């Protein structure tokens, strides 16, 4: 029996997301608070964002231009 091992999802910090969108990290935190971008909380209470979701939001934003 073989088990498929999937790679763990890459998570990004608010600073990394901010660099992708060229905005302030506080803006990314606001997006998470209003539901524009979902976040995961670490045990220490810090936000992390799914890389795939971030890139999907970026693609949608670029299409809207």
Predicted model as a PDB file, atoms N, CA, C, CB and O in Angstrom, pLDDT in the B-factor column:
MODEL        1                                                                  
ATOM      1  N   UNK A   1       0.841  -1.181   0.000  1.00 55.00           N  
ATOM      2  CA  UNK A   1       0.000   0.000   0.000  1.00 55.00           C  
ATOM      3  C   UNK A   1       0.887   1.245   0.000  1.00 55.00           C  
ATOM      4  CB  UNK A   1      -0.958  -0.002   1.221  1.00 55.00           C  
ATOM      5  O   UNK A   1       1.785   1.369   0.833  1.00 55.00           O  
ATOM      6  N   UNK A   2       0.645   2.134  -0.900  1.00 58.00           N  
ATOM      7  CA  UNK A   2       1.437   3.364  -0.936  1.00 58.00           C  
ATOM      8  C   UNK A   2       0.574   4.543  -0.503  1.00 58.00           C  
ATOM      9  CB  UNK A   2       2.018   3.607  -2.352  1.00 58.00           C  
ATOM     10  O   UNK A   2      -0.577   4.686  -0.915  1.00 58.00           O  
ATOM     11  N   UNK A   3       1.150   5.352   0.314  1.00 60.00           N  
ATOM     12  CA  UNK A   3       0.456   6.557   0.766  1.00 60.00           C  
ATOM     13  C   UNK A   3       0.984   7.735  -0.027  1.00 60.00           C  
ATOM     14  CB  UNK A   3       0.642   6.785   2.298  1.00 60.00           C  
ATOM     15  O   UNK A   3       2.190   7.872  -0.232  1.00 60.00           O  
ATOM     16  N   UNK A   4       0.078   8.576  -0.466  1.00 62.00           N  
ATOM     17  CA  UNK A   4       0.542   9.769  -1.172  1.00 62.00           C  
ATOM     18  C   UNK A   4       0.849  10.847  -0.135  1.00 62.00           C  
ATOM     19  CB  UNK A   4      -0.525  10.270  -2.211  1.00 62.00           C  
ATOM     20  O   UNK A   4       0.003  11.221   0.677  1.00 62.00           O  
ATOM     21  N   UNK A   5       2.041  11.312  -0.191  1.00 62.00           N  
ATOM     22  CA  UNK A   5       2.468  12.360   0.738  1.00 62.00           C  
ATOM     23  C   UNK A   5       2.462  13.671  -0.028  1.00 62.00           C  
ATOM     24  CB  UNK A   5       3.891  12.059   1.348  1.00 62.00           C  
ATOM     25  O   UNK A   5       3.212  13.856  -0.986  1.00 62.00           O  
ATOM     26  N   UNK A   6       1.606  14.570   0.411  1.00 74.00           N  
ATOM     27  CA  UNK A   6       1.563  15.864  -0.251  1.00 74.00           C  
ATOM     28  C   UNK A   6       2.487  16.826   0.484  1.00 74.00           C  
ATOM     29  CB  UNK A   6       0.113  16.417  -0.303  1.00 74.00           C  
ATOM     30  O   UNK A   6       2.664  16.750   1.700  1.00 74.00           O  
ATOM     31  N   UNK A   7       3.054  17.711  -0.277  1.00 76.00           N  
ATOM     32  CA  UNK A   7       3.928  18.699   0.341  1.00 76.00           C  
ATOM     33  C   UNK A   7       3.092  19.668   1.156  1.00 76.00           C  
ATOM     34  CB  UNK A   7       4.757  19.452  -0.722  1.00 76.00           C  
ATOM     35  O   UNK A   7       1.973  20.002   0.766  1.00 76.00           O  
ATOM     36  N   UNK A   8       3.621  20.119   2.278  1.00 80.00           N  
ATOM     37  CA  UNK A   8       2.853  21.081   3.072  1.00 80.00           C  
ATOM     38  C   UNK A   8       2.632  22.380   2.302  1.00 80.00           C  
ATOM     39  CB  UNK A   8       3.569  21.373   4.396  1.00 80.00           C  
ATOM     40  O   UNK A   8       3.455  22.812   1.495  1.00 80.00           O  
ATOM     41  N   UNK A   9       1.511  22.963   2.584  1.00 86.00           N  
ATOM     42  CA  UNK A   9       1.150  24.220   1.934  1.00 86.00           C  
ATOM     43  C   UNK A   9       2.133  25.313   2.345  1.00 86.00           C  
ATOM     44  CB  UNK A   9      -0.301  24.629   2.291  1.00 86.00           C  
ATOM     45  O   UNK A   9       2.469  25.439   3.523  1.00 86.00           O  
ATOM     46  N   UNK A  10       2.587  26.094   1.383  1.00 94.00           N  
ATOM     47  CA  UNK A  10       3.512  27.194   1.708  1.00 94.00           C  
ATOM     48  C   UNK A  10       2.706  28.350   2.284  1.00 94.00           C  
ATOM     49  CB  UNK A  10       4.322  27.656   0.441  1.00 94.00           C  
ATOM     50  O   UNK A  10       1.716  28.792   1.702  1.00 94.00           O  
ATOM     51  N   UNK A  11       3.150  28.824   3.432  1.00 96.00           N  
ATOM     52  CA  UNK A  11       2.488  29.943   4.093  1.00 96.00           C  
ATOM     53  C   UNK A  11       3.402  31.160   4.048  1.00 96.00           C  
ATOM     54  CB  UNK A  11       2.117  29.586   5.559  1.00 96.00           C  
ATOM     55  O   UNK A  11       4.621  31.050   4.179  1.00 96.00           O  
ATOM     56  N   UNK A  12       2.789  32.310   3.860  1.00 97.00           N  
ATOM     57  CA  UNK A  12       3.528  33.561   3.756  1.00 97.00           C  
ATOM     58  C   UNK A  12       3.218  34.476   4.940  1.00 97.00           C  
ATOM     59  CB  UNK A  12       3.197  34.267   2.437  1.00 97.00           C  
ATOM     60  O   UNK A  12       2.112  34.458   5.482  1.00 97.00           O  
ATOM     61  N   UNK A  13       4.195  35.264   5.326  1.00 97.00           N  
ATOM     62  CA  UNK A  13       3.992  36.256   6.381  1.00 97.00           C  
ATOM     63  C   UNK A  13       3.311  37.486   5.785  1.00 97.00           C  
ATOM     64  CB  UNK A  13       5.347  36.645   7.055  1.00 97.00           C  
ATOM     65  O   UNK A  13       3.300  37.656   4.566  1.00 97.00           O  
ATOM     66  N   UNK A  14       2.743  38.343   6.632  1.00 97.00           N  
ATOM     67  CA  UNK A  14       2.166  39.586   6.115  1.00 97.00           C  
ATOM     68  C   UNK A  14       3.192  40.418   5.329  1.00 97.00           C  
ATOM     69  CB  UNK A  14       1.603  40.416   7.269  1.00 97.00           C  
ATOM     70  O   UNK A  14       2.835  41.043   4.331  1.00 97.00           O  
ATOM     71  N   UNK A  15       4.426  40.433   5.755  1.00 98.00           N  
ATOM     72  CA  UNK A  15       5.462  41.190   5.046  1.00 98.00           C  
ATOM     73  C   UNK A  15       5.719  40.631   3.659  1.00 98.00           C  
ATOM     74  CB  UNK A  15       6.756  41.192   5.844  1.00 98.00           C  
ATOM     75  O   UNK A  15       5.916  41.390   2.709  1.00 98.00           O  
ATOM     76  N   UNK A  16       5.719  39.306   3.532  1.00 97.00           N  
ATOM     77  CA  UNK A  16       5.935  38.680   2.226  1.00 97.00           C  
ATOM     78  C   UNK A  16       4.773  38.986   1.281  1.00 97.00           C  
ATOM     79  CB  UNK A  16       6.108  37.157   2.380  1.00 97.00           C  
ATOM     80  O   UNK A  16       4.978  39.274   0.102  1.00 97.00           O  
ATOM     81  N   UNK A  17       3.548  38.919   1.815  1.00 97.00           N  
ATOM     82  CA  UNK A  17       2.364  39.241   1.003  1.00 97.00           C  
ATOM     83  C   UNK A  17       2.404  40.715   0.599  1.00 97.00           C  
ATOM     84  CB  UNK A  17       1.048  38.926   1.784  1.00 97.00           C  
ATOM     85  O   UNK A  17       2.104  41.063  -0.544  1.00 97.00           O  
ATOM     86  N   UNK A  18       2.776  41.570   1.539  1.00 97.00           N  
ATOM     87  CA  UNK A  18       2.857  43.001   1.258  1.00 97.00           C  
ATOM     88  C   UNK A  18       3.859  43.281   0.145  1.00 97.00           C  
ATOM     89  CB  UNK A  18       3.244  43.775   2.523  1.00 97.00           C  
ATOM     90  O   UNK A  18       3.612  44.136  -0.705  1.00 97.00           O  
ATOM     91  N   UNK A  19       4.978  42.577   0.137  1.00 97.00           N  
ATOM     92  CA  UNK A  19       5.984  42.768  -0.902  1.00 97.00           C  
ATOM     93  C   UNK A  19       5.440  42.360  -2.271  1.00 97.00           C  
ATOM     94  CB  UNK A  19       7.249  41.966  -0.573  1.00 97.00           C  
ATOM     95  O   UNK A  19       5.744  43.001  -3.277  1.00 97.00           O  
ATOM     96  N   UNK A  20       4.638  41.296  -2.311  1.00 95.00           N  
ATOM     97  CA  UNK A  20       4.058  40.833  -3.573  1.00 95.00           C  
ATOM     98  C   UNK A  20       3.101  41.878  -4.139  1.00 95.00           C  
ATOM     99  CB  UNK A  20       3.325  39.493  -3.373  1.00 95.00           C  
ATOM    100  O   UNK A  20       3.109  42.149  -5.340  1.00 95.00           O  
ATOM    101  N   UNK A  21       2.271  42.467  -3.264  1.00 95.00           N  
ATOM    102  CA  UNK A  21       1.277  43.446  -3.702  1.00 95.00           C  
ATOM    103  C   UNK A  21       1.800  44.880  -3.692  1.00 95.00           C  
ATOM    104  CB  UNK A  21       0.057  43.354  -2.828  1.00 95.00           C  
ATOM    105  O   UNK A  21       1.117  45.799  -4.145  1.00 95.00           O  
ATOM    106  N   UNK A  22       3.005  45.066  -3.176  1.00 95.00           N  
ATOM    107  CA  UNK A  22       3.608  46.400  -3.040  1.00 95.00           C  
ATOM    108  C   UNK A  22       2.740  47.334  -2.199  1.00 95.00           C  
ATOM    109  CB  UNK A  22       3.839  47.016  -4.420  1.00 95.00           C  
ATOM    110  O   UNK A  22       2.443  48.466  -2.581  1.00 95.00           O  
ATOM    111  N   UNK A  23       2.344  46.808  -1.031  1.00 96.00           N  
ATOM    112  CA  UNK A  23       1.574  47.591  -0.058  1.00 96.00           C  
ATOM    113  C   UNK A  23       2.241  47.439   1.308  1.00 96.00           C  
ATOM    114  CB  UNK A  23       0.065  47.126  -0.008  1.00 96.00           C  
ATOM    115  O   UNK A  23       3.194  46.675   1.461  1.00 96.00           O  
ATOM    116  N   UNK A  24       1.741  48.160   2.282  1.00 97.00           N  
ATOM    117  CA  UNK A  24       2.239  48.070   3.653  1.00 97.00           C  
ATOM    118  C   UNK A  24       1.703  46.789   4.307  1.00 97.00           C  
ATOM    119  CB  UNK A  24       1.821  49.329   4.479  1.00 97.00           C  
ATOM    120  O   UNK A  24       0.576  46.386   4.019  1.00 97.00           O  
ATOM    121  N   UNK A  25       2.482  46.142   5.177  1.00 97.00           N  
ATOM    122  CA  UNK A  25       1.986  44.940   5.866  1.00 97.00           C  
ATOM    123  C   UNK A  25       0.683  45.172   6.644  1.00 97.00           C  
ATOM    124  CB  UNK A  25       3.048  44.429   6.817  1.00 97.00           C  
ATOM    125  O   UNK A  25      -0.122  44.251   6.780  1.00 97.00           O  
ATOM    126  N   UNK A  26       0.468  46.386   7.152  1.00 97.00           N  
ATOM    127  CA  UNK A  26      -0.782  46.695   7.853  1.00 97.00           C  
ATOM    128  C   UNK A  26      -1.983  46.591   6.908  1.00 97.00           C  
ATOM    129  CB  UNK A  26      -0.715  48.106   8.470  1.00 97.00           C  
ATOM    130  O   UNK A  26      -3.081  46.234   7.333  1.00 97.00           O  
ATOM    131  N   UNK A  27      -1.773  46.899   5.640  1.00 97.00           N  
ATOM    132  CA  UNK A  27      -2.843  46.774   4.649  1.00 97.00           C  
ATOM    133  C   UNK A  27      -3.235  45.312   4.496  1.00 97.00           C  
ATOM    134  CB  UNK A  27      -2.405  47.363   3.285  1.00 97.00           C  
ATOM    135  O   UNK A  27      -4.420  44.993   4.397  1.00 97.00           O  
ATOM    136  N   UNK A  28      -2.255  44.430   4.478  1.00 97.00           N  
ATOM    137  CA  UNK A  28      -2.524  42.988   4.370  1.00 97.00           C  
ATOM    138  C   UNK A  28      -3.325  42.520   5.585  1.00 97.00           C  
ATOM    139  CB  UNK A  28      -1.193  42.181   4.253  1.00 97.00           C  
ATOM    140  O   UNK A  28      -4.252  41.721   5.450  1.00 97.00           O  
ATOM    141  N   UNK A  29      -2.974  43.010   6.753  1.00 96.00           N  
ATOM    142  CA  UNK A  29      -3.717  42.658   7.970  1.00 96.00           C  
ATOM    143  C   UNK A  29      -5.156  43.152   7.884  1.00 96.00           C  
ATOM    144  CB  UNK A  29      -3.030  43.248   9.216  1.00 96.00           C  
ATOM    145  O   UNK A  29      -6.076  42.449   8.299  1.00 96.00           O  
ATOM    146  N   UNK A  30      -5.358  44.352   7.351  1.00 97.00           N  
ATOM    147  CA  UNK A  30      -6.723  44.875   7.165  1.00 97.00           C  
ATOM    148  C   UNK A  30      -7.509  44.010   6.190  1.00 97.00           C  
ATOM    149  CB  UNK A  30      -6.682  46.329   6.658  1.00 97.00           C  
ATOM    150  O   UNK A  30      -8.689  43.741   6.411  1.00 97.00           O  
ATOM    151  N   UNK A  31      -6.861  43.572   5.109  1.00 96.00           N  
ATOM    152  CA  UNK A  31      -7.533  42.694   4.144  1.00 96.00           C  
ATOM    153  C   UNK A  31      -8.007  41.421   4.833  1.00 96.00           C  
ATOM    154  CB  UNK A  31      -6.591  42.348   2.966  1.00 96.00           C  
ATOM    155  O   UNK A  31      -9.100  40.928   4.556  1.00 96.00           O  
ATOM    156  N   UNK A  32      -7.183  40.894   5.728  1.00 96.00           N  
ATOM    157  CA  UNK A  32      -7.558  39.667   6.450  1.00 96.00           C  
ATOM    158  C   UNK A  32      -8.748  39.934   7.378  1.00 96.00           C  
ATOM    159  CB  UNK A  32      -6.352  39.123   7.267  1.00 96.00           C  
ATOM    160  O   UNK A  32      -9.648  39.101   7.490  1.00 96.00           O  
ATOM    161  N   UNK A  33      -8.751  41.079   8.032  1.00 96.00           N  
ATOM    162  CA  UNK A  33      -9.836  41.414   8.958  1.00 96.00           C  
ATOM    163  C   UNK A  33     -11.179  41.573   8.253  1.00 96.00           C  
ATOM    164  CB  UNK A  33      -9.503  42.689   9.702  1.00 96.00           C  
ATOM    165  O   UNK A  33     -12.217  41.217   8.810  1.00 96.00           O  
ATOM    166  N   UNK A  34     -11.165  42.107   7.026  1.00 97.00           N  
ATOM    167  CA  UNK A  34     -12.421  42.316   6.299  1.00 97.00           C  
ATOM    168  C   UNK A  34     -12.797  41.121   5.428  1.00 97.00           C  
ATOM    169  CB  UNK A  34     -12.319  43.559   5.435  1.00 97.00           C  
ATOM    170  O   UNK A  34     -13.854  41.133   4.798  1.00 97.00           O  
ATOM    171  N   UNK A  35     -11.958  40.093   5.380  1.00 95.00           N  
ATOM    172  CA  UNK A  35     -12.287  38.881   4.648  1.00 95.00           C  
ATOM    173  C   UNK A  35     -11.844  38.847   3.196  1.00 95.00           C  
ATOM    174  CB  UNK A  35     -13.723  38.679   4.698  1.00 95.00           C  
ATOM    175  O   UNK A  35     -12.214  37.931   2.462  1.00 95.00           O  
ATOM    176  N   UNK A  36     -11.071  39.814   2.774  1.00 94.00           N  
ATOM    177  CA  UNK A  36     -10.577  39.831   1.396  1.00 94.00           C  
ATOM    178  C   UNK A  36      -9.555  38.711   1.176  1.00 94.00           C  
ATOM    179  CB  UNK A  36      -9.947  41.202   1.065  1.00 94.00           C  
ATOM    180  O   UNK A  36      -9.397  38.207   0.064  1.00 94.00           O  
ATOM    181  N   UNK A  37      -8.872  38.336   2.250  1.00 95.00           N  
ATOM    182  CA  UNK A  37      -7.836  37.313   2.210  1.00 95.00           C  
ATOM    183  C   UNK A  37      -7.921  36.523   3.506  1.00 95.00           C  
ATOM    184  CB  UNK A  37      -6.409  37.939   2.014  1.00 95.00           C  
ATOM    185  O   UNK A  37      -7.899  37.107   4.589  1.00 95.00           O  
ATOM    186  N   UNK A  38      -8.019  35.204   3.407  1.00 95.00           N  
ATOM    187  CA  UNK A  38      -8.112  34.411   4.631  1.00 95.00           C  
ATOM    188  C   UNK A  38      -6.722  34.182   5.213  1.00 95.00           C  
ATOM    189  CB  UNK A  38      -8.810  33.063   4.357  1.00 95.00           C  
ATOM    190  O   UNK A  38      -5.724  34.135   4.494  1.00 95.00           O  
ATOM    191  N   UNK A  39      -6.687  34.044   6.526  1.00 95.00           N  
ATOM    192  CA  UNK A  39      -5.401  33.845   7.188  1.00 95.00           C  
ATOM    193  C   UNK A  39      -5.496  32.705   8.186  1.00 95.00           C  
ATOM    194  CB  UNK A  39      -4.943  35.132   7.890  1.00 95.00           C  
ATOM    195  O   UNK A  39      -6.577  32.310   8.624  1.00 95.00           O  
ATOM    196  N   UNK A  40      -4.342  32.204   8.520  1.00 95.00           N  
ATOM    197  CA  UNK A  40      -4.204  31.161   9.530  1.00 95.00           C  
ATOM    198  C   UNK A  40      -3.417  31.789  10.664  1.00 95.00           C  
ATOM    199  CB  UNK A  40      -3.491  29.857   8.961  1.00 95.00           C  
ATOM    200  O   UNK A  40      -2.488  32.561  10.427  1.00 95.00           O  
ATOM    201  N   UNK A  41      -3.780  31.465  11.882  1.00 96.00           N  
ATOM    202  CA  UNK A  41      -3.037  31.988  13.034  1.00 96.00           C  
ATOM    203  C   UNK A  41      -2.050  30.943  13.534  1.00 96.00           C  
ATOM    204  CB  UNK A  41      -4.002  32.403  14.171  1.00 96.00           C  
ATOM    205  O   UNK A  41      -2.391  29.768  13.669  1.00 96.00           O  
ATOM    206  N   UNK A  42      -0.831  31.377  13.804  1.00 95.00           N  
ATOM    207  CA  UNK A  42       0.171  30.487  14.395  1.00 95.00           C  
ATOM    208  C   UNK A  42      -0.142  30.342  15.877  1.00 95.00           C  
ATOM    209  CB  UNK A  42       1.628  31.033  14.177  1.00 95.00           C  
ATOM    210  O   UNK A  42      -1.021  31.026  16.400  1.00 95.00           O  
ATOM    211  N   UNK A  43       0.568  29.464  16.543  1.00 97.00           N  
ATOM    212  CA  UNK A  43       0.374  29.300  17.982  1.00 97.00           C  
ATOM    213  C   UNK A  43       0.694  30.586  18.732  1.00 97.00           C  
ATOM    214  CB  UNK A  43       1.241  28.158  18.508  1.00 97.00           C  
ATOM    215  O   UNK A  43       0.134  30.840  19.798  1.00 97.00           O  
ATOM    216  N   UNK A  44       1.580  31.386  18.187  1.00 96.00           N  
ATOM    217  CA  UNK A  44       1.943  32.667  18.798  1.00 96.00           C  
ATOM    218  C   UNK A  44       0.985  33.794  18.451  1.00 96.00           C  
ATOM    219  CB  UNK A  44       3.327  33.053  18.380  1.00 96.00           C  
ATOM    220  O   UNK A  44       1.155  34.918  18.923  1.00 96.00           O  
ATOM    221  N   UNK A  45      -0.035  33.503  17.618  1.00 95.00           N  
ATOM    222  CA  UNK A  45      -1.032  34.513  17.273  1.00 95.00           C  
ATOM    223  C   UNK A  45      -0.722  35.323  16.022  1.00 95.00           C  
ATOM    224  CB  UNK A  45      -1.194  35.438  18.408  1.00 95.00           C  
ATOM    225  O   UNK A  45      -1.447  36.262  15.694  1.00 95.00           O  
ATOM    226  N   UNK A  46       0.352  34.966  15.321  1.00 96.00           N  
ATOM    227  CA  UNK A  46       0.714  35.688  14.104  1.00 96.00           C  
ATOM    228  C   UNK A  46      -0.085  35.167  12.918  1.00 96.00           C  
ATOM    229  CB  UNK A  46       2.219  35.563  13.828  1.00 96.00           C  
ATOM    230  O   UNK A  46      -0.462  33.995  12.878  1.00 96.00           O  
ATOM    231  N   UNK A  47      -0.339  36.039  11.959  1.00 97.00           N  
ATOM    232  CA  UNK A  47      -1.083  35.639  10.761  1.00 97.00           C  
ATOM    233  C   UNK A  47      -0.139  35.055   9.717  1.00 97.00           C  
ATOM    234  CB  UNK A  47      -1.852  36.838  10.172  1.00 97.00           C  
ATOM    235  O   UNK A  47       0.992  35.508   9.547  1.00 97.00           O  
ATOM    236  N   UNK A  48      -0.639  34.040   9.027  1.00 97.00           N  
ATOM    237  CA  UNK A  48       0.049  33.464   7.877  1.00 97.00           C  
ATOM    238  C   UNK A  48      -0.983  33.308   6.768  1.00 97.00           C  
ATOM    239  CB  UNK A  48       0.732  32.086   8.233  1.00 97.00           C  
ATOM    240  O   UNK A  48      -2.159  33.055   7.031  1.00 97.00           O  
ATOM    241  N   UNK A  49      -0.533  33.460   5.533  1.00 97.00           N  
ATOM    242  CA  UNK A  49      -1.428  33.434   4.383  1.00 97.00           C  
ATOM    243  C   UNK A  49      -1.015  32.326   3.425  1.00 97.00           C  
ATOM    244  CB  UNK A  49      -1.430  34.795   3.663  1.00 97.00           C  
ATOM    245  O   UNK A  49       0.174  32.095   3.205  1.00 97.00           O  
ATOM    246  N   UNK A  50      -2.011  31.638   2.854  1.00 97.00           N  
ATOM    247  CA  UNK A  50      -1.728  30.570   1.901  1.00 97.00           C  
ATOM    248  C   UNK A  50      -1.191  31.167   0.604  1.00 97.00           C  
ATOM    249  CB  UNK A  50      -2.996  29.724   1.629  1.00 97.00           C  
ATOM    250  O   UNK A  50      -1.805  32.061   0.021  1.00 97.00           O  
ATOM    251  N   UNK A  51      -0.045  30.668   0.161  1.00 96.00           N  
ATOM    252  CA  UNK A  51       0.598  31.199  -1.028  1.00 96.00           C  
ATOM    253  C   UNK A  51      -0.312  31.086  -2.254  1.00 96.00           C  
ATOM    254  CB  UNK A  51       1.913  30.471  -1.280  1.00 96.00           C  
ATOM    255  O   UNK A  51      -0.392  32.019  -3.052  1.00 96.00           O  
ATOM    256  N   UNK A  52      -0.991  29.960  -2.406  1.00 95.00           N  
ATOM    257  CA  UNK A  52      -1.863  29.760  -3.570  1.00 95.00           C  
ATOM    258  C   UNK A  52      -2.988  30.792  -3.598  1.00 95.00           C  
ATOM    259  CB  UNK A  52      -2.453  28.341  -3.560  1.00 95.00           C  
ATOM    260  O   UNK A  52      -3.332  31.313  -4.660  1.00 95.00           O  
ATOM    261  N   UNK A  53      -3.560  31.086  -2.430  1.00 96.00           N  
ATOM    262  CA  UNK A  53      -4.644  32.067  -2.360  1.00 96.00           C  
ATOM    263  C   UNK A  53      -4.132  33.481  -2.664  1.00 96.00           C  
ATOM    264  CB  UNK A  53      -5.306  32.031  -0.970  1.00 96.00           C  
ATOM    265  O   UNK A  53      -4.816  34.274  -3.311  1.00 96.00           O  
ATOM    266  N   UNK A  54      -2.937  33.777  -2.195  1.00 96.00           N  
ATOM    267  CA  UNK A  54      -2.338  35.091  -2.446  1.00 96.00           C  
ATOM    268  C   UNK A  54      -2.119  35.288  -3.944  1.00 96.00           C  
ATOM    269  CB  UNK A  54      -0.998  35.239  -1.680  1.00 96.00           C  
ATOM    270  O   UNK A  54      -2.432  36.345  -4.491  1.00 96.00           O  
ATOM    271  N   UNK A  55      -1.578  34.259  -4.602  1.00 95.00           N  
ATOM    272  CA  UNK A  55      -1.324  34.376  -6.043  1.00 95.00           C  
ATOM    273  C   UNK A  55      -2.636  34.435  -6.828  1.00 95.00           C  
ATOM    274  CB  UNK A  55      -0.467  33.193  -6.534  1.00 95.00           C  
ATOM    275  O   UNK A  55      -2.705  35.102  -7.860  1.00 95.00           O  
ATOM    276  N   UNK A  56      -3.675  33.747  -6.353  1.00 94.00           N  
ATOM    277  CA  UNK A  56      -4.984  33.824  -7.018  1.00 94.00           C  
ATOM    278  C   UNK A  56      -5.560  35.231  -6.898  1.00 94.00           C  
ATOM    279  CB  UNK A  56      -5.966  32.791  -6.414  1.00 94.00           C  
ATOM    280  O   UNK A  56      -6.123  35.756  -7.858  1.00 94.00           O  
ATOM    281  N   UNK A  57      -5.422  35.843  -5.724  1.00 93.00           N  
ATOM    282  CA  UNK A  57      -5.908  37.207  -5.529  1.00 93.00           C  
ATOM    283  C   UNK A  57      -5.117  38.191  -6.401  1.00 93.00           C  
ATOM    284  CB  UNK A  57      -5.807  37.607  -4.040  1.00 93.00           C  
ATOM    285  O   UNK A  57      -5.683  39.128  -6.962  1.00 93.00           O  
ATOM    286  N   UNK A  58      -3.823  37.970  -6.504  1.00 93.00           N  
ATOM    287  CA  UNK A  58      -2.987  38.831  -7.349  1.00 93.00           C  
ATOM    288  C   UNK A  58      -3.414  38.713  -8.808  1.00 93.00           C  
ATOM    289  CB  UNK A  58      -1.491  38.463  -7.196  1.00 93.00           C  
ATOM    290  O   UNK A  58      -3.514  39.723  -9.505  1.00 93.00           O  
ATOM    291  N   UNK A  59      -3.664  37.502  -9.273  1.00 93.00           N  
ATOM    292  CA  UNK A  59      -4.090  37.291 -10.661  1.00 93.00           C  
ATOM    293  C   UNK A  59      -5.429  37.970 -10.914  1.00 93.00           C  
ATOM    294  CB  UNK A  59      -4.189  35.782 -10.979  1.00 93.00           C  
ATOM    295  O   UNK A  59      -5.626  38.596 -11.955  1.00 93.00           O  
ATOM    296  N   UNK A  60      -6.350  37.846  -9.956  1.00 91.00           N  
ATOM    297  CA  UNK A  60      -7.671  38.489 -10.094  1.00 91.00           C  
ATOM    298  C   UNK A  60      -7.532  40.009 -10.127  1.00 91.00           C  
ATOM    299  CB  UNK A  60      -8.606  38.070  -8.932  1.00 91.00           C  
ATOM    300  O   UNK A  60      -8.232  40.682 -10.884  1.00 91.00           O  
ATOM    301  N   UNK A  61      -6.635  40.547  -9.314  1.00 87.00           N  
ATOM    302  CA  UNK A  61      -6.429  42.000  -9.278  1.00 87.00           C  
ATOM    303  C   UNK A  61      -5.822  42.490 -10.595  1.00 87.00           C  
ATOM    304  CB  UNK A  61      -5.514  42.389  -8.090  1.00 87.00           C  
ATOM    305  O   UNK A  61      -6.160  43.574 -11.072  1.00 87.00           O  
ATOM    306  N   UNK A  62      -4.940  41.702 -11.172  1.00 86.00           N  
ATOM    307  CA  UNK A  62      -4.309  42.094 -12.440  1.00 86.00           C  
ATOM    308  C   UNK A  62      -5.293  42.003 -13.596  1.00 86.00           C  
ATOM    309  CB  UNK A  62      -3.089  41.214 -12.728  1.00 86.00           C  
ATOM    310  O   UNK A  62      -5.209  42.787 -14.542  1.00 86.00           O  
ATOM    311  N   UNK A  63      -6.226  41.055 -13.532  1.00 86.00           N  
ATOM    312  CA  UNK A  63      -7.251  40.931 -14.570  1.00 86.00           C  
ATOM    313  C   UNK A  63      -8.200  42.114 -14.545  1.00 86.00           C  
ATOM    314  CB  UNK A  63      -8.033  39.633 -14.398  1.00 86.00           C  
ATOM    315  O   UNK A  63      -8.715  42.531 -15.583  1.00 86.00           O  
ATOM    316  N   UNK A  64      -8.431  42.654 -13.353  1.00 76.00           N  
ATOM    317  CA  UNK A  64      -9.362  43.764 -13.191  1.00 76.00           C  
ATOM    318  C   UNK A  64      -8.830  45.091 -13.696  1.00 76.00           C  
ATOM    319  CB  UNK A  64      -9.725  43.901 -11.761  1.00 76.00           C  
ATOM    320  O   UNK A  64      -9.587  46.053 -13.824  1.00 76.00           O  
ATOM    321  N   UNK A  65      -7.546  45.156 -13.985  1.00 69.00           N  
ATOM    322  CA  UNK A  65      -6.929  46.414 -14.438  1.00 69.00           C  
ATOM    323  C   UNK A  65      -7.263  46.726 -15.858  1.00 69.00           C  
ATOM    324  CB  UNK A  65      -5.440  46.360 -14.286  1.00 69.00           C  
ATOM    325  O   UNK A  65      -6.821  47.747 -16.386  1.00 69.00           O  
TER     326      UNK A  65                                                      
ENDMDL                                                                          
END                                                                             
